[in-house]
Amino acid sequence: MLALFDWRYLSYERECFVDTVKMQGQARASIIEDNLAEVLVSLLRPLYDAFDFAPLSPTMVSEEIAKFRNNRY
């Protein structure tokens, strides 16, 4: 599986065949901390789709968030 995060390295070059990737979202500030992975998945999915990366899951994003919060990036 290919993904964007460090330990999920890209084994070959990826090419995007669209000129623009639109990433936008909306979330209440009060839910972002408790649902950060879900918020980020909705923002990152268009980028993952454009480059045909591995499917993006809330679990994978949660693992990466934990690394950042523990300064292990």
PDB file as gemmi writes it, atoms N, CA and C in Angstrom:
CRYST1    1.000    1.000    1.000  90.00  90.00  90.00 P 1                      
ATOM      1  N   MET A   1       0.836  -1.184   0.000  1.00  0.00           N  
ATOM      2  CA  MET A   1       0.000   0.000   0.000  1.00  0.00           C  
ATOM      3  C   MET A   1       0.881   1.248   0.000  1.00  0.00           C  
ATOM      4  N   LEU A   2       0.457   2.209  -0.734  1.00  0.00           N  
ATOM      5  CA  LEU A   2       1.195   3.462  -0.806  1.00  0.00           C  
ATOM      6  C   LEU A   2       0.452   4.530  -0.044  1.00  0.00           C  
ATOM      7  N   ALA A   3       1.190   5.339   0.667  1.00  0.00           N  
ATOM      8  CA  ALA A   3       0.571   6.427   1.412  1.00  0.00           C  
ATOM      9  C   ALA A   3       1.546   7.577   1.506  1.00  0.00           C  
ATOM     10  N   LEU A   4       1.083   8.649   2.062  1.00  0.00           N  
ATOM     11  CA  LEU A   4       1.864   9.866   2.124  1.00  0.00           C  
ATOM     12  C   LEU A   4       2.737   9.937   3.368  1.00  0.00           C  
ATOM     13  N   PHE A   5       2.366   9.253   4.425  1.00  0.00           N  
ATOM     14  CA  PHE A   5       3.080   9.372   5.683  1.00  0.00           C  
ATOM     15  C   PHE A   5       4.415   8.651   5.631  1.00  0.00           C  
ATOM     16  N   ASP A   6       5.345   9.058   6.523  1.00  0.00           N  
ATOM     17  CA  ASP A   6       6.742   8.624   6.475  1.00  0.00           C  
ATOM     18  C   ASP A   6       6.949   7.118   6.428  1.00  0.00           C  
ATOM     19  N   TRP A   7       6.390   6.353   7.312  1.00  0.00           N  
ATOM     20  CA  TRP A   7       6.658   4.925   7.343  1.00  0.00           C  
ATOM     21  C   TRP A   7       5.866   4.169   6.289  1.00  0.00           C  
ATOM     22  N   ARG A   8       4.931   4.825   5.690  1.00  0.00           N  
ATOM     23  CA  ARG A   8       4.187   4.234   4.586  1.00  0.00           C  
ATOM     24  C   ARG A   8       4.754   4.827   3.294  1.00  0.00           C  
ATOM     25  N   TYR A   9       5.997   4.527   3.026  1.00  0.00           N  
ATOM     26  CA  TYR A   9       6.743   5.155   1.949  1.00  0.00           C  
ATOM     27  C   TYR A   9       6.157   4.843   0.580  1.00  0.00           C  
ATOM     28  N   LEU A  10       6.512   5.682  -0.345  1.00  0.00           N  
ATOM     29  CA  LEU A  10       6.099   5.493  -1.736  1.00  0.00           C  
ATOM     30  C   LEU A  10       7.171   4.666  -2.431  1.00  0.00           C  
ATOM     31  N   SER A  11       6.814   3.521  -2.943  1.00  0.00           N  
ATOM     32  CA  SER A  11       7.810   2.648  -3.551  1.00  0.00           C  
ATOM     33  C   SER A  11       8.122   3.029  -5.001  1.00  0.00           C  
ATOM     34  N   TYR A  12       7.326   3.875  -5.577  1.00  0.00           N  
ATOM     35  CA  TYR A  12       7.608   4.371  -6.916  1.00  0.00           C  
ATOM     36  C   TYR A  12       6.977   5.754  -7.054  1.00  0.00           C  
ATOM     37  N   GLU A  13       7.446   6.499  -8.052  1.00  0.00           N  
ATOM     38  CA  GLU A  13       6.964   7.865  -8.231  1.00  0.00           C  
ATOM     39  C   GLU A  13       5.483   7.881  -8.559  1.00  0.00           C  
ATOM     40  N   ARG A  14       4.800   8.838  -8.004  1.00  0.00           N  
ATOM     41  CA  ARG A  14       3.376   9.012  -8.258  1.00  0.00           C  
ATOM     42  C   ARG A  14       3.207  10.243  -9.137  1.00  0.00           C  
ATOM     43  N   GLU A  15       2.278  10.199 -10.033  1.00  0.00           N  
ATOM     44  CA  GLU A  15       2.010  11.335 -10.900  1.00  0.00           C  
ATOM     45  C   GLU A  15       0.533  11.664 -10.835  1.00  0.00           C  
ATOM     46  N   CYS A  16       0.273  12.933 -10.700  1.00  0.00           N  
ATOM     47  CA  CYS A  16      -1.107  13.394 -10.647  1.00  0.00           C  
ATOM     48  C   CYS A  16      -1.498  13.858 -12.050  1.00  0.00           C  
ATOM     49  N   PHE A  17      -2.647  13.416 -12.516  1.00  0.00           N  
ATOM     50  CA  PHE A  17      -3.073  13.760 -13.864  1.00  0.00           C  
ATOM     51  C   PHE A  17      -4.182  14.807 -13.895  1.00  0.00           C  
ATOM     52  N   VAL A  18      -4.350  15.508 -12.796  1.00  0.00           N  
ATOM     53  CA  VAL A  18      -5.299  16.619 -12.761  1.00  0.00           C  
ATOM     54  C   VAL A  18      -4.527  17.896 -12.482  1.00  0.00           C  
ATOM     55  N   ASP A  19      -5.022  19.010 -12.980  1.00  0.00           N  
ATOM     56  CA  ASP A  19      -4.339  20.284 -12.803  1.00  0.00           C  
ATOM     57  C   ASP A  19      -4.540  20.866 -11.410  1.00  0.00           C  
ATOM     58  N   THR A  20      -5.650  20.552 -10.806  1.00  0.00           N  
ATOM     59  CA  THR A  20      -6.004  21.162  -9.528  1.00  0.00           C  
ATOM     60  C   THR A  20      -6.602  20.118  -8.602  1.00  0.00           C  
ATOM     61  N   VAL A  21      -6.194  20.176  -7.348  1.00  0.00           N  
ATOM     62  CA  VAL A  21      -6.813  19.349  -6.314  1.00  0.00           C  
ATOM     63  C   VAL A  21      -7.417  20.312  -5.307  1.00  0.00           C  
ATOM     64  N   LYS A  22      -8.711  20.239  -5.153  1.00  0.00           N  
ATOM     65  CA  LYS A  22      -9.411  21.134  -4.242  1.00  0.00           C  
ATOM     66  C   LYS A  22      -9.606  20.428  -2.906  1.00  0.00           C  
ATOM     67  N   MET A  23      -9.052  21.026  -1.874  1.00  0.00           N  
ATOM     68  CA  MET A  23      -9.160  20.467  -0.528  1.00  0.00           C  
ATOM     69  C   MET A  23      -9.841  21.515   0.345  1.00  0.00           C  
ATOM     70  N   GLN A  24     -11.023  21.194   0.785  1.00  0.00           N  
ATOM     71  CA  GLN A  24     -11.731  22.127   1.653  1.00  0.00           C  
ATOM     72  C   GLN A  24     -12.596  21.340   2.616  1.00  0.00           C  
ATOM     73  N   GLY A  25     -12.931  21.959   3.701  1.00  0.00           N  
ATOM     74  CA  GLY A  25     -13.766  21.288   4.680  1.00  0.00           C  
ATOM     75  C   GLY A  25     -14.372  22.285   5.635  1.00  0.00           C  
ATOM     76  N   GLN A  26     -15.212  21.781   6.467  1.00  0.00           N  
ATOM     77  CA  GLN A  26     -15.866  22.621   7.453  1.00  0.00           C  
ATOM     78  C   GLN A  26     -16.101  21.779   8.695  1.00  0.00           C  
ATOM     79  N   ALA A  27     -15.750  22.329   9.846  1.00  0.00           N  
ATOM     80  CA  ALA A  27     -15.974  21.628  11.112  1.00  0.00           C  
ATOM     81  C   ALA A  27     -16.086  22.665  12.222  1.00  0.00           C  
ATOM     82  N   ARG A  28     -16.901  22.367  13.184  1.00  0.00           N  
ATOM     83  CA  ARG A  28     -17.015  23.248  14.351  1.00  0.00           C  
ATOM     84  C   ARG A  28     -15.743  23.118  15.180  1.00  0.00           C  
ATOM     85  N   ALA A  29     -15.246  24.232  15.659  1.00  0.00           N  
ATOM     86  CA  ALA A  29     -14.032  24.228  16.476  1.00  0.00           C  
ATOM     87  C   ALA A  29     -14.187  23.307  17.681  1.00  0.00           C  
ATOM     88  N   SER A  30     -15.376  23.208  18.211  1.00  0.00           N  
ATOM     89  CA  SER A  30     -15.612  22.400  19.407  1.00  0.00           C  
ATOM     90  C   SER A  30     -15.456  20.900  19.171  1.00  0.00           C  
ATOM     91  N   ILE A  31     -15.521  20.449  17.917  1.00  0.00           N  
ATOM     92  CA  ILE A  31     -15.393  19.008  17.658  1.00  0.00           C  
ATOM     93  C   ILE A  31     -14.047  18.620  17.065  1.00  0.00           C  
ATOM     94  N   ILE A  32     -13.245  19.589  16.705  1.00  0.00           N  
ATOM     95  CA  ILE A  32     -11.989  19.270  16.018  1.00  0.00           C  
ATOM     96  C   ILE A  32     -11.065  18.425  16.885  1.00  0.00           C  
ATOM     97  N   GLU A  33     -10.882  18.781  18.135  1.00  0.00           N  
ATOM     98  CA  GLU A  33      -9.945  18.025  18.971  1.00  0.00           C  
ATOM     99  C   GLU A  33     -10.372  16.563  19.124  1.00  0.00           C  
ATOM    100  N   ASP A  34     -11.629  16.315  19.375  1.00  0.00           N  
ATOM    101  CA  ASP A  34     -12.104  14.947  19.574  1.00  0.00           C  
ATOM    102  C   ASP A  34     -12.242  14.167  18.272  1.00  0.00           C  
ATOM    103  N   ASN A  35     -12.350  14.864  17.152  1.00  0.00           N  
ATOM    104  CA  ASN A  35     -12.573  14.208  15.854  1.00  0.00           C  
ATOM    105  C   ASN A  35     -11.557  14.651  14.808  1.00  0.00           C  
ATOM    106  N   LEU A  36     -10.341  14.952  15.240  1.00  0.00           N  
ATOM    107  CA  LEU A  36      -9.335  15.485  14.332  1.00  0.00           C  
ATOM    108  C   LEU A  36      -9.052  14.537  13.163  1.00  0.00           C  
ATOM    109  N   ALA A  37      -8.956  13.246  13.422  1.00  0.00           N  
ATOM    110  CA  ALA A  37      -8.656  12.297  12.338  1.00  0.00           C  
ATOM    111  C   ALA A  37      -9.732  12.345  11.257  1.00  0.00           C  
ATOM    112  N   GLU A  38     -10.990  12.364  11.663  1.00  0.00           N  
ATOM    113  CA  GLU A  38     -12.076  12.395  10.685  1.00  0.00           C  
ATOM    114  C   GLU A  38     -12.064  13.693   9.886  1.00  0.00           C  
ATOM    115  N   VAL A  39     -11.764  14.805  10.556  1.00  0.00           N  
ATOM    116  CA  VAL A  39     -11.683  16.097   9.874  1.00  0.00           C  
ATOM    117  C   VAL A  39     -10.556  16.065   8.840  1.00  0.00           C  
ATOM    118  N   LEU A  40      -9.394  15.537   9.232  1.00  0.00           N  
ATOM    119  CA  LEU A  40      -8.259  15.484   8.312  1.00  0.00           C  
ATOM    120  C   LEU A  40      -8.492  14.511   7.163  1.00  0.00           C  
ATOM    121  N   VAL A  41      -9.146  13.402   7.426  1.00  0.00           N  
ATOM    122  CA  VAL A  41      -9.443  12.449   6.345  1.00  0.00           C  
ATOM    123  C   VAL A  41     -10.271  13.131   5.264  1.00  0.00           C  
ATOM    124  N   SER A  42     -11.278  13.879   5.671  1.00  0.00           N  
ATOM    125  CA  SER A  42     -12.116  14.546   4.667  1.00  0.00           C  
ATOM    126  C   SER A  42     -11.333  15.599   3.889  1.00  0.00           C  
ATOM    127  N   LEU A  43     -10.345  16.226   4.536  1.00  0.00           N  
ATOM    128  CA  LEU A  43      -9.523  17.218   3.840  1.00  0.00           C  
ATOM    129  C   LEU A  43      -8.497  16.561   2.917  1.00  0.00           C  
ATOM    130  N   LEU A  44      -7.902  15.469   3.355  1.00  0.00           N  
ATOM    131  CA  LEU A  44      -6.822  14.835   2.598  1.00  0.00           C  
ATOM    132  C   LEU A  44      -7.285  13.875   1.505  1.00  0.00           C  
ATOM    133  N   ARG A  45      -8.505  13.387   1.588  1.00  0.00           N  
ATOM    134  CA  ARG A  45      -8.980  12.380   0.630  1.00  0.00           C  
ATOM    135  C   ARG A  45      -8.820  12.827  -0.832  1.00  0.00           C  
ATOM    136  N   PRO A  46      -9.167  14.065  -1.207  1.00  0.00           N  
ATOM    137  CA  PRO A  46      -8.984  14.456  -2.622  1.00  0.00           C  
ATOM    138  C   PRO A  46      -7.521  14.378  -3.076  1.00  0.00           C  
ATOM    139  N   LEU A  47      -6.590  14.699  -2.204  1.00  0.00           N  
ATOM    140  CA  LEU A  47      -5.171  14.603  -2.549  1.00  0.00           C  
ATOM    141  C   LEU A  47      -4.765  13.141  -2.735  1.00  0.00           C  
ATOM    142  N   TYR A  48      -5.195  12.279  -1.830  1.00  0.00           N  
ATOM    143  CA  TYR A  48      -4.904  10.850  -1.946  1.00  0.00           C  
ATOM    144  C   TYR A  48      -5.509  10.270  -3.217  1.00  0.00           C  
ATOM    145  N   ASP A  49      -6.722  10.674  -3.539  1.00  0.00           N  
ATOM    146  CA  ASP A  49      -7.370  10.186  -4.753  1.00  0.00           C  
ATOM    147  C   ASP A  49      -6.631  10.651  -6.004  1.00  0.00           C  
ATOM    148  N   ALA A  50      -6.195  11.901  -6.026  1.00  0.00           N  
ATOM    149  CA  ALA A  50      -5.529  12.456  -7.206  1.00  0.00           C  
ATOM    150  C   ALA A  50      -4.228  11.732  -7.517  1.00  0.00           C  
ATOM    151  N   PHE A  51      -3.495  11.314  -6.465  1.00  0.00           N  
ATOM    152  CA  PHE A  51      -2.223  10.631  -6.665  1.00  0.00           C  
ATOM    153  C   PHE A  51      -2.349   9.115  -6.569  1.00  0.00           C  
ATOM    154  N   ASP A  52      -3.567   8.623  -6.410  1.00  0.00           N  
ATOM    155  CA  ASP A  52      -3.820   7.194  -6.325  1.00  0.00           C  
ATOM    156  C   ASP A  52      -3.028   6.542  -5.194  1.00  0.00           C  
ATOM    157  N   PHE A  53      -2.981   7.241  -4.049  1.00  0.00           N  
ATOM    158  CA  PHE A  53      -2.353   6.673  -2.861  1.00  0.00           C  
ATOM    159  C   PHE A  53      -3.258   5.591  -2.284  1.00  0.00           C  
ATOM    160  N   ALA A  54      -2.757   4.876  -1.293  1.00  0.00           N  
ATOM    161  CA  ALA A  54      -3.561   3.869  -0.601  1.00  0.00           C  
ATOM    162  C   ALA A  54      -4.773   4.537   0.027  1.00  0.00           C  
ATOM    163  N   PRO A  55      -5.839   3.787   0.230  1.00  0.00           N  
ATOM    164  CA  PRO A  55      -7.024   4.367   0.883  1.00  0.00           C  
ATOM    165  C   PRO A  55      -6.651   4.977   2.231  1.00  0.00           C  
ATOM    166  N   LEU A  56      -7.189   6.116   2.491  1.00  0.00           N  
ATOM    167  CA  LEU A  56      -6.894   6.851   3.720  1.00  0.00           C  
ATOM    168  C   LEU A  56      -7.946   6.502   4.758  1.00  0.00           C  
ATOM    169  N   SER A  57      -7.490   6.088   5.934  1.00  0.00           N  
ATOM    170  CA  SER A  57      -8.438   5.711   6.983  1.00  0.00           C  
ATOM    171  C   SER A  57      -8.239   6.587   8.216  1.00  0.00           C  
ATOM    172  N   PRO A  58      -9.293   6.775   8.994  1.00  0.00           N  
ATOM    173  CA  PRO A  58      -9.157   7.522  10.248  1.00  0.00           C  
ATOM    174  C   PRO A  58      -8.120   6.896  11.183  1.00  0.00           C  
ATOM    175  N   THR A  59      -8.000   5.573  11.158  1.00  0.00           N  
ATOM    176  CA  THR A  59      -7.011   4.907  12.009  1.00  0.00           C  
ATOM    177  C   THR A  59      -5.596   5.309  11.619  1.00  0.00           C  
ATOM    178  N   MET A  60      -5.306   5.300  10.329  1.00  0.00           N  
ATOM    179  CA  MET A  60      -3.979   5.677   9.856  1.00  0.00           C  
ATOM    180  C   MET A  60      -3.680   7.132  10.226  1.00  0.00           C  
ATOM    181  N   VAL A  61      -4.640   8.007  10.033  1.00  0.00           N  
ATOM    182  CA  VAL A  61      -4.445   9.418  10.359  1.00  0.00           C  
ATOM    183  C   VAL A  61      -4.274   9.586  11.869  1.00  0.00           C  
ATOM    184  N   SER A  62      -5.030   8.856  12.669  1.00  0.00           N  
ATOM    185  CA  SER A  62      -4.897   8.928  14.130  1.00  0.00           C  
ATOM    186  C   SER A  62      -3.502   8.516  14.578  1.00  0.00           C  
ATOM    187  N   GLU A  63      -2.951   7.487  13.955  1.00  0.00           N  
ATOM    188  CA  GLU A  63      -1.593   7.053  14.290  1.00  0.00           C  
ATOM    189  C   GLU A  63      -0.580   8.152  14.002  1.00  0.00           C  
ATOM    190  N   GLU A  64      -0.741   8.835  12.875  1.00  0.00           N  
ATOM    191  CA  GLU A  64       0.183   9.914  12.519  1.00  0.00           C  
ATOM    192  C   GLU A  64       0.011  11.120  13.439  1.00  0.00           C  
ATOM    193  N   ILE A  65      -1.211  11.419  13.825  1.00  0.00           N  
ATOM    194  CA  ILE A  65      -1.463  12.516  14.768  1.00  0.00           C  
ATOM    195  C   ILE A  65      -0.755  12.223  16.085  1.00  0.00           C  
ATOM    196  N   ALA A  66      -0.843  10.977  16.551  1.00  0.00           N  
ATOM    197  CA  ALA A  66      -0.177  10.590  17.802  1.00  0.00           C  
ATOM    198  C   ALA A  66       1.327  10.793  17.703  1.00  0.00           C  
ATOM    199  N   LYS A  67       1.917  10.460  16.559  1.00  0.00           N  
ATOM    200  CA  LYS A  67       3.359  10.689  16.370  1.00  0.00           C  
ATOM    201  C   LYS A  67       3.698  12.165  16.487  1.00  0.00           C  
ATOM    202  N   PHE A  68       2.917  13.013  15.825  1.00  0.00           N  
ATOM    203  CA  PHE A  68       3.177  14.446  15.892  1.00  0.00           C  
ATOM    204  C   PHE A  68       3.041  14.964  17.316  1.00  0.00           C  
ATOM    205  N   ARG A  69       2.015  14.506  18.009  1.00  0.00           N  
ATOM    206  CA  ARG A  69       1.792  14.962  19.390  1.00  0.00           C  
ATOM    207  C   ARG A  69       2.892  14.495  20.324  1.00  0.00           C  
ATOM    208  N   ASN A  70       3.547  13.379  20.005  1.00  0.00           N  
ATOM    209  CA  ASN A  70       4.645  12.865  20.816  1.00  0.00           C  
ATOM    210  C   ASN A  70       6.014  13.239  20.269  1.00  0.00           C  
ATOM    211  N   ASN A  71       6.034  14.185  19.327  1.00  0.00           N  
ATOM    212  CA  ASN A  71       7.276  14.635  18.693  1.00  0.00           C  
ATOM    213  C   ASN A  71       8.070  13.486  18.094  1.00  0.00           C  
ATOM    214  N   ARG A  72       7.392  12.540  17.472  1.00  0.00           N  
ATOM    215  CA  ARG A  72       8.049  11.400  16.828  1.00  0.00           C  
ATOM    216  C   ARG A  72       7.797  11.423  15.328  1.00  0.00           C  
ATOM    217  N   TYR A  73       8.071  12.517  14.686  1.00  0.00           N  
ATOM    218  CA  TYR A  73       7.822  12.629  13.249  1.00  0.00           C  
ATOM    219  C   TYR A  73       9.101  12.756  12.494  1.00  0.00           C  
TER     220      TYR A  73                                                      
END                                                                             
